[in-house]
Structure formats: structure tokens, C-alpha cells
Amino acid sequence: MKKIILGVLFLAFCLSSFAQRRGNYDEWLLSVGVNAMNDLASRSPFYKPGDWGFRNPISAAVEYRFVDNADWTDNFAIEGAITVNGFTGDNEYIAPIKDYNYLSLDAHAKYYFKELLFGRGRDMSWFNAYANVGLGYFHVEKTNMSANLGAGLLFWLDRAQMFGVRVQTIAKFGLNNTHLSYDNNHYQYHLQAVIRL
């Protein structure tokens, strides 16, 4: 229980540190959806999709986007996320077959790069692409911290950009890899509804 509380405090500290850096937030996004988890001791992000973890696959995130009329900062955002999932361990060399629960808390810095791909002249307001990097806390059988690297696409469903859908992939690299277990490197895939607050 102490480790979970420490993880929540870590996430709150990261978000408040970013929040104090700039004072003019114009966009807050809330996203809620599902996730799948690939933890099959493979370096391939698409290895055996039928065996991915998808039990109680809830994910949610809150994002703050920097909008202060300075061109270069408009593309940056920060995000705090929570993910719950589960899977059945079926690799007898790692652990006995049983059901595992998964919890993660993540803090990410994001960079939206649609304008780098398409320029400012084209009307592509219905779409955006981003890359994210950050730190996370996750728990399966044991607790581990992770360095996260990912990318995603955001599709707006209305002209006012109030409702959208996003898909993203995050690679999580466990910082404590001294033992071969499920509390190690893995990939997460998210499909979420997005609401501008």
C-alpha cells in the first residue's frame, strides 16, 4: 500500500512541477477508454496480439496543453494517466500460470508535430499526431518504475474540437530489470474518447 501511495504522490508532484512552470493553460483534455498490454517477453510491439492482456482494461488521462500565443510552445503538453488491466500468465519459464492484475500511473511530456508534417497552410484541424516521453510507476507482482516512450494520433469528431478519439502506443522500459518476471518491459495500446474541458 505504501508503494501505491508513493506512486500517486510521484504523479501529483510531476504534474504540479509542470503546472508551475507556465501559468497560461488554455486547453485541458480528458480522455477515457480501453487499453491492451503486450508483455510476452518479446521486443516486437505486435507479437501475438491474441495473447495480449485485456481484462478490466480501463485507462484515463488528463492533459494540459500550453497555449500562450508563442508558436513553439503551442505544440507542448503534459499528461497524467492511470491504467488498469489484467492478464493470464502462461509462460512457465517466467512464472506459474495464474491471473495477474496491472496498475500504472504515468506522467508524460507530449509534443504535437502535425505542423512539421503538413505545414501551417493546410486545413488539418480534424487531426493531430504526437510523441510522448515520461516516467511511470507500475505494479504487477512487484512495483517498478519505468521510462516511457510513445506516439499517438488524435482525431477530432466535430468542428469545434470538443470531442475526439485517440489511439496511442507506449513502450515502457522497467528501470529495475534485475529479474525475469512480468514486472518488466512492456507495451501498452490505448483507444480513448477525448473531451475538451
LUMZAVO-944893 format. One line per 3 residues: number of its first residue (from 1); their letters; for each residue x, y, z negated of N, C-alpha, C, CB. Coordinates in Angstrom, 2 decimals. Atoms other than C-alpha are relative to their C-alpha. Glycine has a CB too. Layout:
BEGIN
NUM> A> X Y Z X Y Z X Y Z X Y Z  ...
//
This chain:
BEGIN
1> MKK> 0.82 -1.20 0.00 0.00 0.00 0.00 0.87 1.27 0.00 -0.93 -0.01 -1.21  -0.89 -1.15 0.04 2.90 2.36 -0.76 0.51 0.34 1.39 1.18 -0.27 -0.93  -0.54 -0.24 -1.33 4.24 1.91 2.77 -1.05 0.64 0.91 0.49 -1.31 0.62
4> IIL> 1.06 -0.61 -0.79 0.87 2.80 4.31 -0.14 1.47 -0.37 -1.33 -0.74 -0.22  0.09 -1.40 0.45 0.67 5.97 2.19 1.20 0.79 0.52 -0.06 0.07 -1.54  -1.18 -0.69 -0.53 4.25 6.86 3.19 -0.14 0.26 1.51 1.26 -0.83 -0.28
7> GVL> 0.20 -0.19 -1.44 3.34 6.35 6.85 -0.97 1.12 0.30 -0.51 -1.29 0.62  0.97 -1.09 -0.18 0.31 8.65 6.58 0.64 1.34 -0.32 -1.25 -0.22 -0.88  -0.69 -1.24 0.35 2.43 11.29 4.82 1.00 0.40 1.08 0.71 -0.16 -1.34
10> FLA> -0.94 -0.26 -1.09 5.07 10.97 7.57 -0.71 0.64 1.18 0.70 -1.30 0.43  0.76 -0.54 -1.12 2.45 11.59 10.26 -0.48 1.41 -0.29 -1.19 -0.91 0.33  0.47 -1.34 0.37 0.99 14.58 8.39 1.16 1.00 0.00 -0.66 -0.03 -1.40
13> FCL> -1.17 -0.89 0.01 4.48 16.05 7.91 0.41 0.37 1.41 1.18 -0.66 -0.73  -0.39 -0.28 -1.39 5.31 15.72 11.61 -0.96 0.99 0.64 0.04 -1.31 0.81  0.97 -0.91 -0.61 2.08 17.42 12.66 0.09 1.40 -0.59 -1.40 -0.54 -0.18
16> SSF> -0.07 -1.34 0.60 2.42 20.26 10.15 1.28 0.71 0.40 -0.10 -0.09 -1.53  -1.25 -0.62 -0.45 6.04 20.85 11.20 -0.17 0.59 1.38 1.14 -1.02 0.00  0.25 -0.53 -1.33 4.98 21.23 14.81 -0.95 1.18 -0.06 -0.55 -1.10 0.91
19> AQR> 1.01 -1.04 0.05 2.00 23.37 13.84 0.58 1.33 -0.47 -1.13 -0.41 -0.93  -0.57 -1.23 0.50 4.15 25.90 12.00 0.96 0.63 1.00 0.71 -0.24 -1.30  -0.95 -0.51 -0.98 6.47 26.29 14.98 -0.60 1.10 0.87 0.50 -1.11 0.87
22> RGN> 0.67 -1.01 -0.80 3.91 28.24 17.03 -1.38 0.21 -0.60 -0.08 -0.42 1.51  1.26 -0.29 0.66 0.76 29.94 15.87 -1.18 0.16 0.92 0.14 1.21 -0.78  1.10 -0.27 -0.91 -1.37 30.20 19.03 -0.39 -1.28 0.73 0.39 1.10 1.00
25> YDE> 0.49 1.21 -0.65 -3.13 26.91 19.80 -1.34 0.32 0.64 -0.12 -1.18 -1.00  1.22 -0.31 -0.70 -5.79 27.25 22.41 -0.77 -1.25 0.37 0.29 0.81 1.22  0.65 1.24 -0.40 -6.58 23.62 23.15 0.20 -1.08 -1.05 0.53 -0.47 1.35
28> WLL> -0.03 1.19 0.85 -7.44 20.77 20.83 -0.77 -1.08 0.74 -0.61 0.27 -1.43  0.66 1.12 -0.64 -8.29 17.41 22.33 -0.14 -1.15 -0.99 0.79 -0.45 1.26  0.25 1.20 0.80 -9.85 14.45 20.54 -0.21 -1.16 0.97 -1.25 0.18 -0.94
31> SVG> 0.17 1.16 -0.87 -9.54 11.02 22.16 -0.26 -1.24 -0.85 1.25 -0.22 0.90  0.39 1.23 0.69 -11.15 7.76 21.08 -0.19 -1.08 1.05 -1.30 0.20 -0.86  0.18 1.06 -0.97 -11.03 4.41 22.82 0.53 -1.33 -0.49 0.66 0.35 1.28
34> VNA> -0.48 1.34 0.28 -9.56 0.94 23.01 1.47 -0.11 0.41 -0.85 -1.07 0.74  -1.40 0.24 -0.34 -6.04 -0.44 23.25 0.24 -1.49 0.12 0.94 0.62 -1.04  -0.47 1.38 -0.10 -4.31 -3.65 24.21 1.48 0.01 -0.35 -0.25 -0.61 1.42
37> MND> -1.38 0.05 0.49 -0.99 -4.79 22.82 0.72 -1.20 0.60 0.03 -0.07 -1.54  -0.84 1.05 -0.58 1.75 -6.78 24.58 1.20 -0.20 -0.92 0.45 0.37 1.46  -1.10 0.30 0.93 4.06 -8.37 22.00 0.41 -1.45 0.20 -0.43 0.26 -1.48
40> LAS> -0.27 1.39 -0.34 5.19 -11.52 23.74 1.47 -0.28 0.20 -0.76 -0.38 1.24  -1.45 0.19 -0.08 8.96 -11.23 23.34 0.49 0.08 1.44 0.39 -1.35 -0.61  -0.41 -0.19 -1.39 9.29 -10.02 26.94 0.37 1.46 0.21 -1.13 -0.42 0.97
43> RSP> -0.35 -1.38 -0.36 10.94 -6.92 28.41 -0.95 0.56 1.05 1.43 0.07 0.50  0.92 -0.45 -1.03 8.26 -6.74 31.09 -1.27 0.55 -0.63 -0.34 -1.15 0.96  1.22 -0.55 0.57 5.35 -4.42 30.27 -1.27 -0.68 0.50 -0.08 1.47 0.29
46> FYK> 1.18 0.63 -0.59 3.00 -6.57 32.39 0.03 -1.53 -0.11 -0.14 0.40 1.45  -0.17 1.44 0.15 3.94 -10.06 31.16 -1.25 -0.63 -0.62 1.23 -0.32 -0.86  1.15 0.77 0.49 0.94 -12.43 30.68 -1.12 0.86 -0.58 0.47 -0.98 -1.04
49> PGD> 1.06 -0.86 0.54 -1.92 -9.89 30.38 -1.12 -0.76 -0.71 -0.60 0.81 1.12  1.04 0.78 0.66 -4.32 -12.68 29.38 0.29 -0.30 -1.46 -0.21 -1.28 0.73  -0.38 0.29 1.38 -2.40 -13.14 26.12 0.20 1.24 -0.85 1.26 -0.82 0.00
52> WGF> -0.20 -1.23 0.76 -2.30 -9.50 25.03 -0.94 0.06 -1.20 -0.20 1.23 0.89  0.84 -0.20 1.18 -3.66 -8.52 21.62 -1.15 0.93 0.31 0.82 0.55 -1.15  1.19 -0.80 -0.27 -7.22 -7.25 21.89 -1.10 -0.41 -0.98 -0.48 -0.18 1.47
55> RNP> 0.99 0.32 1.03 -9.05 -7.86 18.60 -0.19 1.23 -0.87 0.45 -1.24 -0.86  0.29 -1.27 0.68 -10.76 -4.85 16.97 0.92 1.11 0.52 0.15 -0.15 -1.54  -1.02 -0.87 -0.61 -8.80 -2.65 19.42 -0.37 1.48 0.01 0.26 -0.45 1.42
58> ISA> 0.42 -1.40 0.11 -9.58 0.87 18.19 1.23 0.91 0.02 -0.83 0.23 -1.30  -1.06 -1.00 0.02 -7.39 3.87 18.94 -0.62 1.39 0.04 0.99 -0.19 1.19  0.48 -1.38 0.03 -7.87 7.57 18.25 1.20 0.93 -0.11 -1.00 0.23 -1.19
61> AVE> -1.09 -0.97 0.04 -5.75 10.70 18.60 -0.56 1.41 -0.01 0.96 -0.20 1.20  0.28 -1.44 -0.03 -5.83 14.44 18.03 1.22 0.67 0.62 -0.32 0.58 -1.44  -1.10 -0.66 -0.72 -3.76 16.64 20.34 -0.16 1.51 -0.05 0.05 -0.48 1.47
64> YRF> -0.06 -1.45 -0.05 -2.75 20.29 20.13 0.84 0.39 1.20 0.58 0.60 -1.32  -0.74 -0.42 -1.19 -1.74 21.90 23.40 0.37 1.46 -0.14 -0.83 -0.23 1.29  -0.51 -1.37 0.12 0.40 25.05 23.41 -0.46 0.80 1.21 1.55 0.01 -0.11
67> VDN> 0.43 -0.90 -1.06 -1.31 27.76 25.44 0.21 1.41 -0.51 -1.50 -0.25 0.42  -0.28 -1.37 0.46 0.25 31.19 24.93 0.42 0.90 1.15 1.09 -0.02 -1.08  -0.26 -0.80 -1.20 0.48 32.53 28.49 1.48 0.06 0.38 -0.51 1.39 -0.20
70> ADW> -1.39 0.14 -0.46 4.17 31.62 28.78 0.04 -1.27 0.83 1.04 -0.04 -1.20  0.14 1.12 -0.95 4.46 29.33 31.80 0.59 -1.30 -0.51 0.65 0.36 1.30  -0.67 1.26 0.35 6.89 26.80 30.37 -0.60 -0.65 -1.23 1.47 0.24 -0.23
73> TDN> 0.58 0.63 1.20 5.13 26.29 27.02 -1.39 -0.54 0.24 -0.04 0.99 -1.14  1.35 0.50 -0.28 1.71 25.67 28.60 0.00 -1.51 0.27 -0.59 0.73 1.19  -0.06 1.42 -0.35 2.89 22.18 29.54 0.30 -0.90 -1.20 1.04 -0.22 1.05
76> FAI> -0.35 0.80 1.17 3.77 21.05 25.99 -1.19 -0.19 -0.93 1.15 0.66 -0.76  1.04 0.31 0.99 1.53 19.40 23.39 0.60 -0.92 -1.05 -1.25 -0.66 0.66  -0.35 0.99 1.02 1.81 17.41 20.18 -1.23 -0.83 -0.30 0.54 0.69 -1.31
79> EGA> 1.11 0.91 0.22 -0.31 14.47 19.17 0.26 -0.87 -1.22 -0.23 -0.88 1.24  -0.01 0.98 1.08 -1.08 12.41 16.10 -0.99 -1.09 0.35 -0.35 0.65 -1.38  0.86 1.11 -0.44 -2.54 8.95 16.76 -0.01 -1.12 -1.03 0.48 -0.54 1.36
82> ITV> 0.14 1.20 0.82 -3.80 5.91 14.89 -0.54 -1.11 0.89 -0.95 0.25 -1.23  0.40 1.15 -0.79 -4.21 2.44 16.39 -0.19 -1.20 -0.91 1.04 -0.31 1.10  0.27 1.25 0.71 -5.76 -0.74 15.00 -0.19 -1.07 1.06 -1.27 0.12 -0.94
85> NGF> 0.17 1.10 -0.94 -5.58 -4.09 16.77 0.29 -1.31 -0.73 0.94 0.17 1.24  -0.32 1.31 0.55 -5.00 -7.79 16.20 0.29 -0.97 1.11 -1.13 -0.51 -0.87  -0.32 1.02 -0.99 -3.70 -10.84 17.98 0.25 -1.32 -0.71 1.22 0.42 0.85
88> TGD> -0.30 1.33 0.52 -3.15 -14.54 17.52 1.42 -0.35 0.39 -1.00 -1.06 0.53  -1.39 0.38 -0.27 0.49 -15.55 17.20 0.06 -1.42 0.48 0.87 0.17 -1.25  -0.06 1.35 -0.54 1.17 -18.52 19.41 1.41 -0.38 0.45 -0.95 -0.13 1.17
91> NEY> -1.38 0.33 -0.32 4.96 -18.52 19.68 0.60 -0.72 -1.20 0.83 1.27 0.37  -0.44 0.79 1.15 6.10 -21.35 17.40 1.44 0.28 -0.39 -0.17 -1.46 0.28  -1.39 -0.31 0.34 9.72 -20.14 17.58 0.10 1.27 -0.84 0.82 0.14 1.26
94> IAP> -0.02 -1.24 0.76 8.82 -16.78 16.03 -0.73 -0.18 -1.32 -0.63 1.14 0.81  0.82 0.13 1.21 6.06 -17.60 13.55 -1.06 -1.06 0.25 -0.66 1.36 -0.39  1.06 0.97 -0.19 3.35 -20.17 12.93 -1.23 0.65 0.63 -0.38 -0.64 -1.35
97> IKD> 1.20 -0.50 -0.65 0.08 -19.86 14.83 -0.98 0.48 -1.06 -0.64 -1.08 0.90  1.01 -0.57 0.90 -2.26 -17.53 12.95 -0.41 1.35 0.55 0.54 0.13 -1.46  0.47 -1.32 -0.41 -4.16 -14.28 13.31 0.78 1.08 -0.73 -1.51 0.15 -0.28
100> YNY> -0.75 -1.12 0.54 -2.27 -11.03 12.78 -0.79 1.29 0.20 1.40 0.11 0.65  0.59 -1.33 -0.12 -3.60 -7.53 12.12 1.11 1.00 0.27 -0.79 0.39 -1.29  -0.97 -1.01 -0.42 -1.85 -4.47 13.55 -0.55 1.38 -0.33 0.31 -0.12 1.52
103> LSL> 0.33 -1.39 0.29 -1.88 -0.85 12.35 1.19 0.85 0.38 -0.37 0.20 -1.50  -1.10 -0.92 -0.31 0.17 2.03 13.75 -0.46 1.44 -0.16 0.54 -0.24 1.43  0.16 -1.45 0.08 0.48 5.76 13.08 1.15 0.61 0.79 -0.02 0.52 -1.51
106> DAH> -1.02 -0.54 -0.90 2.32 7.81 15.69 -0.10 1.52 0.10 -0.13 -0.61 1.39  -0.08 -1.44 -0.28 3.45 11.41 16.23 0.80 0.16 1.29 0.67 0.78 -1.20  -0.63 -0.13 -1.31 4.27 12.37 19.83 0.09 1.45 0.43 -0.76 -0.80 1.03
109> AKY> -0.10 -1.24 -0.77 5.52 15.38 21.73 -0.29 -0.39 1.45 1.44 0.69 -0.15  0.42 0.33 -1.36 3.98 15.47 25.22 0.38 1.13 0.95 -1.52 -0.28 0.06  -0.27 -0.98 -1.05 4.93 17.21 28.45 -0.87 -0.33 1.21 1.52 0.01 0.38
112> YFK> 0.86 0.17 -1.17 2.33 17.65 31.22 0.77 0.48 1.24 -1.35 0.78 -0.16  -0.85 -0.34 -1.14 4.05 17.60 34.61 -0.72 -0.02 1.34 1.15 -0.94 0.06  0.75 -0.03 -1.27 1.27 17.76 37.23 0.52 1.08 0.93 -1.49 0.22 -0.27
115> ELL> -0.45 -1.11 -0.84 2.53 21.14 38.45 1.36 -0.27 0.63 0.05 1.28 -0.81  -1.28 0.37 -0.60 6.01 19.70 39.01 -0.20 -0.90 1.22 0.88 -0.71 -1.03  0.27 0.91 -1.11 4.47 17.07 41.30 -0.71 0.69 1.16 -0.83 -1.16 -0.48
118> FGR> 0.87 -0.54 -1.04 1.89 19.14 43.18 0.10 1.51 0.18 -1.41 -0.36 -0.30  -0.09 -1.45 -0.08 2.82 22.80 42.56 -1.22 0.67 -0.59 0.19 0.43 1.44  1.11 -0.76 0.60 0.54 25.55 41.30 -1.08 0.36 1.02 0.53 1.27 -0.64
121> GRD> 0.94 -0.47 -1.02 -1.17 26.30 44.61 -1.19 -0.92 0.23 0.71 0.18 1.27  1.07 0.95 -0.29 -3.28 23.14 44.92 -0.97 -0.07 -1.16 0.56 -1.39 0.31  1.02 0.13 1.05 -6.55 22.78 43.01 -0.08 -1.46 -0.42 -1.40 0.52 0.50
124> MSW> 0.01 1.35 0.55 -5.92 19.64 40.98 -0.44 0.07 -1.46 1.41 -0.67 0.12  0.40 -0.21 1.38 -7.74 20.78 37.84 -0.69 -1.23 -0.61 -0.92 1.19 -0.09  0.68 1.18 0.49 -9.53 17.41 37.54 0.97 -1.08 -0.51 -0.88 -0.58 1.09
127> FNA> -1.00 1.05 0.25 -6.27 15.54 36.92 1.23 0.60 -0.66 0.38 -0.72 1.33  -1.31 -0.38 0.52 -3.07 15.74 34.89 0.78 -1.26 -0.35 -0.14 0.93 -1.25  -0.89 1.11 0.35 -0.09 13.48 34.20 0.95 0.50 -1.08 0.79 -0.53 1.25
130> YAN> -0.88 -0.42 1.09 2.15 13.50 31.15 0.96 -1.12 -0.39 -0.83 0.44 -1.22  -0.95 0.93 0.63 5.12 11.86 29.48 0.02 0.35 -1.48 1.45 0.10 0.64  -0.07 -0.28 1.43 5.40 11.49 25.72 1.16 -0.76 -0.66 -1.32 -0.36 -0.69
133> VGL> -1.08 0.58 0.78 8.12 10.74 23.20 -0.30 0.28 -1.46 1.42 0.57 0.43  0.30 -0.25 1.41 7.87 10.35 19.45 0.48 -1.11 -0.90 -1.47 0.20 -0.18  -0.31 0.99 1.03 8.16 8.32 16.30 -1.30 -0.62 -0.50 0.79 0.65 -1.16
136> GYF> 1.19 0.67 0.51 5.79 5.81 14.80 0.31 -0.88 -1.19 -0.63 -0.82 1.08  -0.02 0.92 1.12 5.05 3.61 11.85 -0.97 -1.10 0.38 -0.39 0.69 -1.39  0.95 1.07 -0.28 3.53 0.18 12.40 0.19 -1.15 -0.97 0.14 -0.48 1.44
139> HVE> 0.00 1.11 0.94 2.65 -2.85 10.31 -0.70 -1.20 0.63 -0.69 0.41 -1.34  0.61 1.27 -0.38 2.02 -6.46 11.31 0.12 -0.91 -1.22 0.69 -0.64 1.28  -0.26 0.72 1.24 3.51 -8.77 8.70 0.85 0.85 -0.94 0.71 -1.35 0.29
142> KTN> -0.86 -0.92 0.73 6.08 -6.22 7.62 -0.13 1.37 0.64 1.50 -0.48 -0.01  0.06 -1.38 -0.49 6.46 -2.49 8.09 1.27 0.33 0.78 -0.19 0.99 -1.16  -1.14 -0.43 -0.79 8.70 -0.98 10.72 -0.29 1.39 0.56 0.30 -1.00 1.15
145> MSA> 0.10 -1.28 -0.69 9.35 2.44 12.22 0.38 -0.25 1.46 0.93 1.11 -0.65  -0.30 0.20 -1.41 9.54 2.86 15.99 0.33 1.32 0.67 -1.18 -0.67 0.71  -0.21 -1.09 -0.93 10.90 5.19 18.63 -0.90 -0.29 1.19 1.53 0.14 0.44
148> NLG> 1.03 0.22 -1.03 8.15 5.64 21.23 0.30 0.79 1.26 -1.38 0.38 -0.55  -0.18 -0.64 -1.29 8.31 6.47 24.91 -1.17 -0.44 0.87 1.38 -0.38 0.65  1.17 0.39 -0.78 5.30 6.60 27.20 -0.37 1.00 1.07 -1.17 -0.20 -0.89
151> AGL> 0.52 -0.86 -1.06 3.32 8.14 30.04 -1.48 -0.27 0.14 0.75 -0.24 1.36  1.43 0.18 -0.16 -0.31 8.67 30.89 -0.58 0.91 1.06 -0.70 0.24 -1.30  0.77 -0.80 -0.95 -2.92 10.11 33.23 -1.29 0.44 -0.68 -0.31 -0.81 1.30
154> LFW> 1.22 -0.57 0.56 -5.82 12.36 32.21 -0.88 0.45 1.15 0.32 1.18 -0.98  0.97 -0.35 -1.05 -8.92 12.67 34.44 -1.17 0.72 -0.64 -0.48 -1.27 0.77  1.13 -0.76 0.51 -11.48 15.39 33.71 -1.24 -0.36 0.80 0.27 1.53 0.06
157> LDR> 1.24 0.43 -0.64 -15.09 14.41 34.46 -0.94 1.15 0.31 -0.70 -1.00 -0.88  0.85 -1.15 -0.26 -16.57 17.92 34.55 0.87 1.22 0.35 -0.91 0.31 -1.21  -0.76 -1.18 -0.43 -15.54 21.31 35.96 0.53 0.82 -1.17 -0.86 0.86 0.88
160> AQM> -0.43 -0.77 1.17 -15.29 22.91 32.51 1.12 -0.70 -0.77 -1.18 0.25 -0.92  -1.04 0.79 0.67 -12.78 20.22 31.47 -0.30 -0.20 -1.49 1.36 0.66 0.17  0.40 0.28 1.37 -14.71 19.35 28.32 0.01 -1.50 -0.30 -1.39 0.58 -0.28
163> FGV> 0.05 1.45 0.17 -14.96 15.57 28.88 0.90 -0.66 1.03 -1.45 -0.52 0.13  -0.89 0.68 -0.91 -12.42 13.24 30.36 0.29 -1.43 -0.43 1.29 0.76 0.12  -0.45 1.37 0.26 -10.83 9.80 30.45 1.50 -0.01 0.18 -0.71 -1.05 0.95
166> RVQ> -1.44 0.12 -0.18 -7.19 8.97 29.92 0.44 -1.45 -0.14 0.75 0.89 -1.01  -0.66 1.30 0.10 -5.04 5.91 30.43 1.47 0.28 -0.30 -0.18 -0.87 1.32  -1.41 -0.20 0.31 -1.58 5.58 28.94 0.65 -1.31 -0.42 0.16 1.05 -1.11
169> TIA> -0.83 1.11 0.45 1.21 3.12 28.24 1.08 0.57 -0.91 0.63 -0.77 1.21  -1.04 -0.42 0.94 3.54 3.44 25.26 0.88 -1.20 -0.31 -0.61 0.59 -1.30  -0.98 1.01 0.41 6.70 1.40 24.73 0.49 0.38 -1.39 1.20 -0.11 1.03
172> KFG> -0.42 -0.26 1.38 7.54 1.09 21.03 1.21 -0.87 -0.31 -1.17 -0.28 -1.02  -1.26 0.69 0.28 11.09 0.18 20.04 0.21 0.00 -1.50 1.20 0.68 0.74  -0.16 0.11 1.45 11.34 -1.10 16.47 1.39 0.42 -0.44 -0.28 -1.42 -0.46
175> LNN> -1.29 -0.50 0.47 14.10 0.66 14.53 0.71 -1.01 -0.89 -0.18 1.30 -0.75  -0.60 1.05 0.82 14.67 -2.37 12.30 -0.18 -1.33 0.73 -0.65 -0.05 -1.44  0.08 1.21 -0.82 15.37 -5.26 14.69 0.91 -1.11 -0.50 0.34 0.32 1.43
178> THL> -0.93 0.98 0.53 17.36 -7.47 12.35 -0.56 -1.41 0.00 0.39 0.38 -1.39  0.59 1.34 0.01 14.90 -10.35 12.54 -0.93 -0.15 1.20 -0.76 -0.26 -1.33  0.87 0.29 -1.13 12.96 -12.01 15.35 -1.39 -0.28 -0.53 0.53 -1.19 0.85
181> SYD> 1.36 0.17 0.51 9.31 -11.51 14.48 -0.93 0.88 0.81 -0.10 0.34 -1.51  0.96 -0.84 -0.70 6.16 -9.74 15.60 0.17 1.47 -0.35 -1.41 -0.45 -0.32  -0.20 -1.39 0.41 7.22 -6.55 13.75 1.20 0.57 0.74 0.20 0.10 -1.53
184> NNH> -1.16 -0.34 -0.81 9.49 -5.57 16.62 -0.46 0.81 1.21 0.76 -1.27 0.45  0.34 -0.76 -1.21 9.46 -4.01 20.12 -1.30 -0.52 0.62 1.15 -0.08 1.02  1.24 0.39 -0.67 6.13 -4.00 21.95 -0.52 1.15 0.86 -1.06 -0.42 -1.03
187> YQY> 0.65 -0.99 -0.85 3.96 -2.18 24.50 -1.45 0.14 -0.46 0.07 -0.40 1.50  1.42 -0.24 0.24 0.55 -0.58 23.97 -0.59 0.68 1.22 -0.21 0.85 -1.28  0.73 -0.57 -1.12 -2.01 0.30 26.64 -1.30 0.56 -0.54 -0.25 -1.06 1.13
190> HLQ> 1.19 -0.67 0.54 -4.83 2.76 25.94 -0.93 0.43 1.13 0.41 1.22 -0.83  1.06 -0.56 -0.83 -8.11 3.61 27.65 -0.90 0.77 -0.95 -0.79 -1.12 0.81  0.69 -0.82 0.96 -9.78 6.54 25.89 -0.88 1.06 0.65 0.99 0.66 -0.91
193> AVI> 0.83 -1.16 -0.36 -12.59 9.07 26.22 0.63 1.21 -0.68 -1.52 -0.19 -0.44  -0.63 -1.23 0.49 -11.31 12.64 25.75 -1.05 1.10 -0.07 1.20 0.44 0.92  0.93 -1.14 0.19 -13.30 15.60 24.35 0.85 1.20 -0.40 -1.11 -0.32 -1.10
196> RL> -0.65 -1.25 0.39 -12.03 19.17 24.25 -0.78 0.62 -1.14 0.12 0.98 1.20  0.68 -0.57 1.17 -12.81 20.67 20.83 -0.05 1.52 0.10 0.70 -0.42 -1.30
//
